[in-house]
């Protein structure tokens, strides 16, 4: 299956880039963390990252429907919130 990002609007493309960047940064922070995270925190961050990637894949397949955009926005907010709470504590 090929990813067709050409059909997406600039706003949708920007949202996808922001989401993937956040996922990459969060995963890097988890790897660089000196104090070990407990299993619950690791699972929370992992699941939030996967939710964003799933939304991105769905957006690329569906051509950018409004409900999918909203789900991606909410997934990004959820990861930002959980990453800030877990990694900056």
N, C-alpha and C positions, 0 to 999 in steps of 0.2 A: 504494500500500500504506500503510495507516495503522498507526501505532505504538500498541499497546495496552499501556500501562504499568499500567493498573488491575489486571490479573490478577497482577502481580508482588508478591512479599512486600516488606515494608519493608527487609529485609536486601538483597534484590536491587536495589531502587531506590537504596539508599545506595551500593552497589557501583558502580552505573551512574553516579551523580553523582560519586563520587570518581574514577572512571576518566576521565570527560569533563573534569572540573576539572583533572586532571593533564595531560591532552592540551593543554588550552588554556594552562595555565601554561608547559608545556614549549615550545610554539610561540612564546609571547610572549618567553620567555628567549632563544630562538634569534634572534628578530628584534632584541632589544635588545643582543645580544652585541657588544661592541666589536671583539674579535679575531675574525677570520674563521675559521670552522670548515672543516676539510678535507672533501672530498666524501664520504669514507667515514663520517665522523661524522654529517654531514647525512643521509645515506641511512639510517643506523642509527636515528636519532631519528625520521625520517619513517616508516620501516617499523614501528617500535614504536607510534607514534601511530595508524597505520592499523590495526594489529592490534587495538588497544583498540576503535576505532570499529567494526570488523567484528564483534567480539564483542558489543558493545552492540546493534547491529542484529539480530544473530542471537538474542540474548536477548529482544528486544522481539517478534520474530516467533514464537519457539518457546514463549513463555510462561514462560520461566525454568527450563530443565532443569538438572539438577545438573552434567553435563559442561560445559555452556556457562558456568555460573557459575565452575567451576574454571579454565576457559580464560581467562576475564576476569581472575580473580585473578592468574593467572600472568603475563598480559600487563601488568597494572599493575605487578607486581613487576619485570618485565623493564625497563619504561620508567623506573621509579624508579631502578633500578640504573644503566642506561646514561646517563640524564640527569645523575645525580649525578657519574658518572665523567667525562663529557664536558664538561658545562657548569661544573662547579666545579673544574676543573683549572687 
